[in-house]
Amino acid sequence: MDSLVIELDDRLKIRLGVLAARSRKPLSEWAAEQLGHLAIAADAGPVGNYSTEWLAAFGSICDPSFVAPARPMPSGVPALDAQ
């Protein structure tokens, strides 16, 4: 099994810890599970990028000429230097 080390600032660690606690899991286990969900969504292709509401409204269109618009993943934001 491989390891991944992520350095979290105190604020993010608290926020993620709360989310993990809601699932009644240790932070490391919860984070690994969330990364697994992200990997599955990435493998699902463009459908994984659309919300459930969008798919309910437009994902059931049976018109063969309909083409879903491209929806690129959001770009990353560099960390801010708070010093």
Secondary structure, DSSP 4 states (H G I P E B T S, - for coil): ---------HHHHHHHHHHHHHTTS-HHHHHHHHHHHHHHHHHTGGGGGS-HHHHHHHTT---TT--PPP-PPPPP-PPP---
